[in-house]
């Protein structure tokens, strides 16, 4: 298809180091016109690590701009595919719209979108293989389907697939045991991915210590070969307001009042 860049040559990844002062400035100049803002230093640094082939674990407050780690590398490196695993259809739809605003063509693959596409005579898995979508959004349940297995074995896909991003990565352990066990399947992508593959974990609610160690184990992070970006996760625009009410057995109503 015309307009689709050829697969990136991963052997050239080591020819230029993005995580240097020169590299980050080049990255800023390269993506700023597309994203419409001047990326923050942590966004550039994490994106540079991803482009250099290093796994990244980013812990940062909601609304702080973690999603830039999805689209900045995708904009900077044409001819690649980034898989993004998200917990809900709403978040996938919202992310697809957000990426579109940044000029990044994304495709959501879940039971709902696949069913709708079939009714319209479209084959989304086949569209995804063409490389026209640099970002593909998936639910964890998708990873166990035959269609996904065939997708990641496709030679053209493997030539482009460079990154997997796990959004809300704390759910890997919070939901993976009992509630949504298919979250535990994410670790298998390490063995199924091409050698140049990079894993990125994003979260706003991970505690250092046991929880973080469990997530890293579940996602196959090497303790000596990843970049950790730990930022302040405090939400200063969120107030806790306690109100006593009288209604049958309810004596306390805890409400979150968000002042924007």
C-alpha positions as YAML, in Angstrom:
chain: A
units: angstrom
residues:
- id: 1
  name: UNK
  ca: [0.00, 0.00, 0.00]
- id: 2
  name: UNK
  ca: [1.30, 3.43, -0.90]
- id: 3
  name: UNK
  ca: [2.26, 5.76, 1.91]
- id: 4
  name: UNK
  ca: [3.24, 2.97, 4.31]
- id: 5
  name: UNK
  ca: [6.93, 3.17, 5.28]
- id: 6
  name: UNK
  ca: [9.00, 0.00, 4.87]
- id: 7
  name: UNK
  ca: [9.90, -1.95, 8.03]
- id: 8
  name: UNK
  ca: [12.63, -0.34, 10.11]
- id: 9
  name: UNK
  ca: [16.05, -1.95, 9.82]
- id: 10
  name: UNK
  ca: [16.72, -2.94, 13.46]
- id: 11
  name: UNK
  ca: [20.39, -3.57, 12.76]
- id: 12
  name: UNK
  ca: [20.76, 0.22, 12.47]
- id: 13
  name: UNK
  ca: [19.40, 0.88, 15.97]
- id: 14
  name: UNK
  ca: [22.88, 0.94, 17.48]
- id: 15
  name: UNK
  ca: [24.18, 3.48, 14.96]
- id: 16
  name: UNK
  ca: [22.81, 6.45, 16.90]
- id: 17
  name: UNK
  ca: [22.31, 6.86, 20.66]
- id: 18
  name: UNK
  ca: [19.15, 8.75, 21.49]
- id: 19
  name: UNK
  ca: [19.75, 8.87, 25.24]
- id: 20
  name: UNK
  ca: [22.42, 11.56, 25.03]
- id: 21
  name: UNK
  ca: [22.06, 15.31, 25.24]
- id: 22
  name: UNK
  ca: [22.40, 15.52, 21.48]
- id: 23
  name: UNK
  ca: [19.99, 12.64, 20.93]
- id: 24
  name: UNK
  ca: [17.27, 14.02, 23.21]
- id: 25
  name: UNK
  ca: [17.49, 17.45, 21.57]
- id: 26
  name: UNK
  ca: [17.20, 15.82, 18.16]
- id: 27
  name: UNK
  ca: [14.19, 13.88, 19.41]
- id: 28
  name: UNK
  ca: [12.59, 17.06, 20.74]
- id: 29
  name: UNK
  ca: [13.04, 18.84, 17.41]
- id: 30
  name: UNK
  ca: [11.78, 15.81, 15.52]
- id: 31
  name: UNK
  ca: [8.51, 15.22, 17.39]
- id: 32
  name: UNK
  ca: [7.49, 18.67, 18.68]
- id: 33
  name: UNK
  ca: [5.82, 19.76, 15.40]
- id: 34
  name: UNK
  ca: [3.72, 16.58, 15.39]
- id: 35
  name: UNK
  ca: [2.68, 16.47, 19.04]
- id: 36
  name: UNK
  ca: [1.96, 20.18, 19.29]
- id: 37
  name: UNK
  ca: [3.92, 20.82, 22.48]
- id: 38
  name: UNK
  ca: [7.44, 20.81, 23.85]
- id: 39
  name: UNK
  ca: [7.93, 17.36, 25.44]
- id: 40
  name: UNK
  ca: [8.98, 17.22, 29.09]
- id: 41
  name: UNK
  ca: [12.43, 15.96, 29.95]
- id: 42
  name: UNK
  ca: [11.15, 12.69, 31.42]
- id: 43
  name: UNK
  ca: [9.14, 12.03, 28.24]
- id: 44
  name: UNK
  ca: [12.21, 12.56, 26.09]
- id: 45
  name: UNK
  ca: [14.49, 10.53, 28.35]
- id: 46
  name: UNK
  ca: [12.13, 7.53, 28.54]
- id: 47
  name: UNK
  ca: [11.41, 7.68, 24.81]
- id: 48
  name: UNK
  ca: [15.15, 7.83, 24.11]
- id: 49
  name: UNK
  ca: [15.69, 4.68, 26.18]
- id: 50
  name: UNK
  ca: [12.94, 2.93, 24.22]
- id: 51
  name: UNK
  ca: [14.47, 3.96, 20.90]
- id: 52
  name: UNK
  ca: [17.86, 2.69, 22.12]
- id: 53
  name: UNK
  ca: [16.35, -0.72, 22.92]
- id: 54
  name: UNK
  ca: [16.06, -0.48, 26.71]
- id: 55
  name: UNK
  ca: [13.00, -1.62, 28.69]
- id: 56
  name: UNK
  ca: [11.29, 1.21, 30.58]
- id: 57
  name: UNK
  ca: [9.20, 1.23, 33.75]
- id: 58
  name: UNK
  ca: [7.54, 4.63, 34.19]
- id: 59
  name: UNK
  ca: [5.61, 5.47, 37.36]
- id: 60
  name: UNK
  ca: [3.95, 8.86, 37.17]
- id: 61
  name: UNK
  ca: [0.71, 10.56, 38.18]
- id: 62
  name: UNK
  ca: [-2.44, 10.30, 36.10]
- id: 63
  name: UNK
  ca: [-2.47, 13.15, 33.59]
- id: 64
  name: UNK
  ca: [1.30, 13.64, 33.81]
- id: 65
  name: UNK
  ca: [1.91, 12.58, 30.20]
- id: 66
  name: UNK
  ca: [2.97, 8.93, 30.39]
- id: 67
  name: UNK
  ca: [1.15, 8.18, 27.14]
- id: 68
  name: UNK
  ca: [3.83, 10.19, 25.33]
- id: 69
  name: UNK
  ca: [6.01, 7.10, 25.72]
- id: 70
  name: UNK
  ca: [3.65, 5.43, 23.25]
- id: 71
  name: UNK
  ca: [3.56, 8.04, 20.52]
- id: 72
  name: UNK
  ca: [6.93, 9.83, 20.71]
- id: 73
  name: UNK
  ca: [8.94, 6.70, 19.73]
- id: 74
  name: UNK
  ca: [6.29, 5.83, 17.12]
- id: 75
  name: UNK
  ca: [6.63, 9.27, 15.54]
- id: 76
  name: UNK
  ca: [10.43, 9.24, 15.70]
- id: 77
  name: UNK
  ca: [10.88, 5.78, 14.21]
- id: 78
  name: UNK
  ca: [8.82, 5.09, 11.11]
- id: 79
  name: UNK
  ca: [8.16, 1.57, 9.89]
- id: 80
  name: UNK
  ca: [7.52, 0.10, 13.35]
- id: 81
  name: UNK
  ca: [4.56, -1.32, 15.28]
- id: 82
  name: UNK
  ca: [3.87, -0.71, 18.97]
- id: 83
  name: UNK
  ca: [1.40, -2.97, 20.75]
- id: 84
  name: UNK
  ca: [-0.40, -1.36, 23.69]
- id: 85
  name: UNK
  ca: [-2.24, -3.54, 26.21]
- id: 86
  name: UNK
  ca: [-5.02, -1.70, 28.05]
- id: 87
  name: UNK
  ca: [-7.60, -2.94, 30.59]
- id: 88
  name: UNK
  ca: [-10.88, -1.56, 29.19]
- id: 89
  name: UNK
  ca: [-12.55, -0.80, 25.87]
- id: 90
  name: UNK
  ca: [-13.19, 2.76, 27.01]
- id: 91
  name: UNK
  ca: [-9.50, 3.40, 27.65]
- id: 92
  name: UNK
  ca: [-8.62, 1.87, 24.29]
- id: 93
  name: UNK
  ca: [-11.13, 4.09, 22.48]
- id: 94
  name: UNK
  ca: [-9.96, 7.16, 24.37]
- id: 95
  name: UNK
  ca: [-6.32, 6.39, 23.60]
- id: 96
  name: UNK
  ca: [-7.07, 5.88, 19.91]
- id: 97
  name: UNK
  ca: [-8.67, 9.34, 19.76]
- id: 98
  name: UNK
  ca: [-5.75, 10.88, 21.65]
- id: 99
  name: UNK
  ca: [-3.21, 9.30, 19.31]
- id: 100
  name: UNK
  ca: [-5.14, 10.54, 16.29]
- id: 101
  name: UNK
  ca: [-4.81, 14.10, 17.61]
- id: 102
  name: UNK
  ca: [-1.04, 13.55, 17.69]
- id: 103
  name: UNK
  ca: [-1.03, 12.38, 14.10]
- id: 104
  name: UNK
  ca: [-0.50, 8.72, 14.99]
- id: 105
  name: UNK
  ca: [-2.67, 6.19, 13.12]
- id: 106
  name: UNK
  ca: [-3.91, 3.63, 15.68]
- id: 107
  name: UNK
  ca: [-6.14, 0.56, 15.53]
- id: 108
  name: UNK
  ca: [-8.13, -0.96, 18.39]
- id: 109
  name: UNK
  ca: [-8.56, -4.74, 18.36]
- id: 110
  name: UNK
  ca: [-11.09, -6.09, 20.83]
- id: 111
  name: UNK
  ca: [-14.29, -8.14, 20.67]
- id: 112
  name: UNK
  ca: [-16.40, -5.04, 20.09]
- id: 113
  name: UNK
  ca: [-14.36, -3.49, 17.26]
- id: 114
  name: UNK
  ca: [-13.75, -6.83, 15.57]
- id: 115
  name: UNK
  ca: [-17.47, -7.66, 15.56]
- id: 116
  name: UNK
  ca: [-18.37, -4.22, 14.19]
- id: 117
  name: UNK
  ca: [-15.72, -4.51, 11.48]
- id: 118
  name: UNK
  ca: [-16.97, -7.95, 10.42]
- id: 119
  name: UNK
  ca: [-20.46, -6.54, 9.96]
- id: 120
  name: UNK
  ca: [-18.93, -3.88, 7.71]
- id: 121
  name: UNK
  ca: [-16.98, -6.44, 5.70]
- id: 122
  name: UNK
  ca: [-13.59, -5.45, 7.11]
- id: 123
  name: UNK
  ca: [-10.86, -7.78, 8.37]
- id: 124
  name: UNK
  ca: [-9.03, -5.81, 11.05]
- id: 125
  name: UNK
  ca: [-6.34, -8.42, 11.67]
- id: 126
  name: UNK
  ca: [-5.42, -8.35, 8.00]
- id: 127
  name: UNK
  ca: [-5.40, -4.54, 8.04]
- id: 128
  name: UNK
  ca: [-3.11, -4.59, 11.05]
- id: 129
  name: UNK
  ca: [-0.59, -6.76, 9.19]
- id: 130
  name: UNK
  ca: [-0.12, -4.17, 6.46]
- id: 131
  name: UNK
  ca: [1.85, -1.80, 8.70]
- id: 132
  name: UNK
  ca: [-0.52, 1.11, 8.15]
- id: 133
  name: UNK
  ca: [-1.12, 1.31, 11.92]
- id: 134
  name: UNK
  ca: [2.04, 2.13, 13.93]
- id: 135
  name: UNK
  ca: [0.10, 1.65, 17.19]
- id: 136
  name: UNK
  ca: [-2.27, -1.25, 17.88]
- id: 137
  name: UNK
  ca: [-4.39, -1.25, 21.05]
- id: 138
  name: UNK
  ca: [-5.33, -4.60, 22.59]
- id: 139
  name: UNK
  ca: [-7.16, -6.11, 25.55]
- id: 140
  name: UNK
  ca: [-5.26, -8.79, 27.55]
- id: 141
  name: UNK
  ca: [-7.83, -11.40, 26.47]
- id: 142
  name: UNK
  ca: [-6.78, -10.87, 22.86]
- id: 143
  name: UNK
  ca: [-3.34, -12.34, 23.53]
- id: 144
  name: UNK
  ca: [-4.70, -15.88, 23.78]
- id: 145
  name: UNK
  ca: [-6.69, -15.85, 20.53]
- id: 146
  name: UNK
  ca: [-5.63, -17.76, 17.43]
- id: 147
  name: UNK
  ca: [-5.86, -14.53, 15.44]
- id: 148
  name: UNK
  ca: [-3.31, -12.81, 17.66]
- id: 149
  name: UNK
  ca: [-1.00, -15.82, 17.51]
- id: 150
  name: UNK
  ca: [-1.09, -15.74, 13.72]
- id: 151
  name: UNK
  ca: [-0.63, -11.97, 13.75]
- id: 152
  name: UNK
  ca: [2.63, -11.96, 15.71]
- id: 153
  name: UNK
  ca: [4.00, -14.87, 13.64]
- id: 154
  name: UNK
  ca: [3.48, -12.94, 10.42]
- id: 155
  name: UNK
  ca: [6.88, -12.08, 8.93]
- id: 156
  name: UNK
  ca: [5.87, -8.54, 8.07]
- id: 157
  name: UNK
  ca: [4.57, -7.88, 11.57]
- id: 158
  name: UNK
  ca: [7.70, -9.30, 13.21]
- id: 159
  name: UNK
  ca: [9.85, -7.05, 11.06]
- id: 160
  name: UNK
  ca: [8.00, -4.01, 12.44]
- id: 161
  name: UNK
  ca: [7.03, -5.02, 15.99]
- id: 162
  name: UNK
  ca: [9.51, -3.27, 18.25]
- id: 163
  name: UNK
  ca: [7.66, -2.34, 21.45]
- id: 164
  name: UNK
  ca: [4.93, -3.57, 23.75]
- id: 165
  name: UNK
  ca: [3.46, -1.08, 26.22]
- id: 166
  name: UNK
  ca: [1.48, -2.32, 29.23]
- id: 167
  name: UNK
  ca: [-0.74, 0.49, 30.45]
- id: 168
  name: UNK
  ca: [-1.95, 0.38, 34.08]
- id: 169
  name: UNK
  ca: [0.74, -2.24, 34.61]
- id: 170
  name: UNK
  ca: [-0.12, -2.68, 38.31]
- id: 171
  name: UNK
  ca: [-3.16, -4.65, 37.13]
- id: 172
  name: UNK
  ca: [-0.83, -7.43, 36.01]
- id: 173
  name: UNK
  ca: [-0.63, -8.50, 39.66]
- id: 174
  name: UNK
  ca: [-3.78, -6.79, 41.04]
- id: 175
  name: UNK
  ca: [-6.09, -8.45, 38.49]
- id: 176
  name: UNK
  ca: [-3.92, -11.26, 37.16]
- id: 177
  name: UNK
  ca: [-4.66, -13.54, 40.10]
- id: 178
  name: UNK
  ca: [-8.34, -14.41, 40.18]
- id: 179
  name: UNK
  ca: [-10.18, -11.52, 38.51]
- id: 180
  name: UNK
  ca: [-8.67, -11.42, 34.99]
- id: 181
  name: UNK
  ca: [-6.11, -14.24, 34.85]
- id: 182
  name: UNK
  ca: [-5.33, -13.53, 31.20]
- id: 183
  name: UNK
  ca: [-3.33, -10.55, 32.44]
- id: 184
  name: UNK
  ca: [-0.74, -13.11, 33.43]
- id: 185
  name: UNK
  ca: [-0.35, -14.07, 29.76]
- id: 186
  name: UNK
  ca: [1.48, -10.83, 29.03]
- id: 187
  name: UNK
  ca: [4.77, -12.31, 30.20]
- id: 188
  name: UNK
  ca: [4.63, -14.80, 27.31]
- id: 189
  name: UNK
  ca: [5.21, -11.98, 24.83]
- id: 190
  name: UNK
  ca: [8.87, -12.00, 25.85]
- id: 191
  name: UNK
  ca: [9.34, -15.45, 24.38]
- id: 192
  name: UNK
  ca: [7.08, -14.78, 21.40]
- id: 193
  name: UNK
  ca: [8.52, -11.40, 20.41]
- id: 194
  name: UNK
  ca: [11.43, -10.74, 18.00]
- id: 195
  name: UNK
  ca: [14.93, -10.18, 19.48]
- id: 196
  name: UNK
  ca: [14.78, -6.39, 19.10]
- id: 197
  name: UNK
  ca: [11.60, -6.17, 21.21]
- id: 198
  name: UNK
  ca: [11.31, -3.68, 24.11]
- id: 199
  name: UNK
  ca: [8.83, -3.81, 27.01]
- id: 200
  name: UNK
  ca: [7.38, -0.63, 28.56]
- id: 201
  name: UNK
  ca: [5.32, -0.60, 31.78]
- id: 202
  name: UNK
  ca: [3.23, 2.44, 32.73]
- id: 203
  name: UNK
  ca: [1.43, 3.07, 36.00]
- id: 204
  name: UNK
  ca: [0.37, 5.79, 38.41]
- id: 205
  name: UNK
  ca: [-0.06, 3.53, 41.42]
- id: 206
  name: UNK
  ca: [2.89, 1.22, 42.01]
- id: 207
  name: UNK
  ca: [4.57, 1.02, 45.39]
- id: 208
  name: UNK
  ca: [8.33, 0.36, 45.55]
- id: 209
  name: UNK
  ca: [9.26, -3.02, 46.93]
- id: 210
  name: UNK
  ca: [7.18, -6.16, 46.69]
- id: 211
  name: UNK
  ca: [4.51, -4.84, 44.28]
- id: 212
  name: UNK
  ca: [7.01, -3.40, 41.84]
- id: 213
  name: UNK
  ca: [9.15, -6.54, 41.99]
- id: 214
  name: UNK
  ca: [6.10, -8.69, 41.24]
- id: 215
  name: UNK
  ca: [5.21, -6.59, 38.18]
- id: 216
  name: UNK
  ca: [8.77, -6.71, 36.89]
- id: 217
  name: UNK
  ca: [8.82, -10.49, 37.26]
- id: 218
  name: UNK
  ca: [5.44, -10.83, 35.53]
- id: 219
  name: UNK
  ca: [6.61, -8.72, 32.58]
- id: 220
  name: UNK
  ca: [10.06, -10.31, 32.33]
- id: 221
  name: UNK
  ca: [12.15, -7.27, 33.23]
- id: 222
  name: UNK
  ca: [15.86, -7.93, 33.73]
- id: 223
  name: UNK
  ca: [16.82, -6.23, 37.00]
- id: 224
  name: UNK
  ca: [20.06, -4.93, 35.51]
- id: 225
  name: UNK
  ca: [18.81, -3.91, 32.07]
- id: 226
  name: UNK
  ca: [15.95, -1.42, 32.32]
- id: 227
  name: UNK
  ca: [15.30, 2.25, 32.98]
- id: 228
  name: UNK
  ca: [13.11, 3.21, 35.95]
- id: 229
  name: UNK
  ca: [11.41, 6.60, 35.85]
- id: 230
  name: UNK
  ca: [9.82, 7.20, 39.27]
- id: 231
  name: UNK
  ca: [8.01, 10.53, 39.48]
- id: 232
  name: UNK
  ca: [5.82, 12.19, 42.08]
- id: 233
  name: UNK
  ca: [2.38, 10.53, 41.90]
- id: 234
  name: UNK
  ca: [0.64, 12.85, 44.35]
- id: 235
  name: UNK
  ca: [-2.55, 14.37, 42.94]
- id: 236
  name: UNK
  ca: [-2.67, 17.84, 44.45]
- id: 237
  name: UNK
  ca: [-5.97, 18.61, 42.72]
- id: 238
  name: UNK
  ca: [-7.77, 15.82, 44.58]
- id: 239
  name: UNK
  ca: [-9.37, 16.49, 47.96]
- id: 240
  name: UNK
  ca: [-10.80, 13.94, 50.38]
- id: 241
  name: UNK
  ca: [-14.05, 15.23, 51.89]
- id: 242
  name: UNK
  ca: [-15.73, 13.31, 54.73]
- id: 243
  name: UNK
  ca: [-19.45, 13.86, 55.26]
- id: 244
  name: UNK
  ca: [-21.61, 12.24, 57.92]
- id: 245
  name: UNK
  ca: [-25.05, 11.30, 56.68]
- id: 246
  name: UNK
  ca: [-28.05, 9.55, 58.23]
- id: 247
  name: UNK
  ca: [-29.58, 6.92, 55.96]
- id: 248
  name: UNK
  ca: [-30.46, 3.52, 57.35]
- id: 249
  name: UNK
  ca: [-27.19, 1.79, 58.21]
- id: 250
  name: UNK
  ca: [-24.97, 4.17, 56.29]
- id: 251
  name: UNK
  ca: [-23.14, 6.51, 58.64]
- id: 252
  name: UNK
  ca: [-20.29, 7.73, 56.52]
- id: 253
  name: UNK
  ca: [-20.08, 8.84, 52.94]
- id: 254
  name: UNK
  ca: [-16.58, 9.15, 51.54]
- id: 255
  name: UNK
  ca: [-16.47, 11.27, 48.43]
- id: 256
  name: UNK
  ca: [-13.71, 12.38, 46.15]
- id: 257
  name: UNK
  ca: [-14.01, 15.98, 45.12]
- id: 258
  name: UNK
  ca: [-11.78, 16.83, 42.18]
- id: 259
  name: UNK
  ca: [-11.06, 20.50, 41.66]
- id: 260
  name: UNK
  ca: [-9.76, 21.09, 38.16]
...
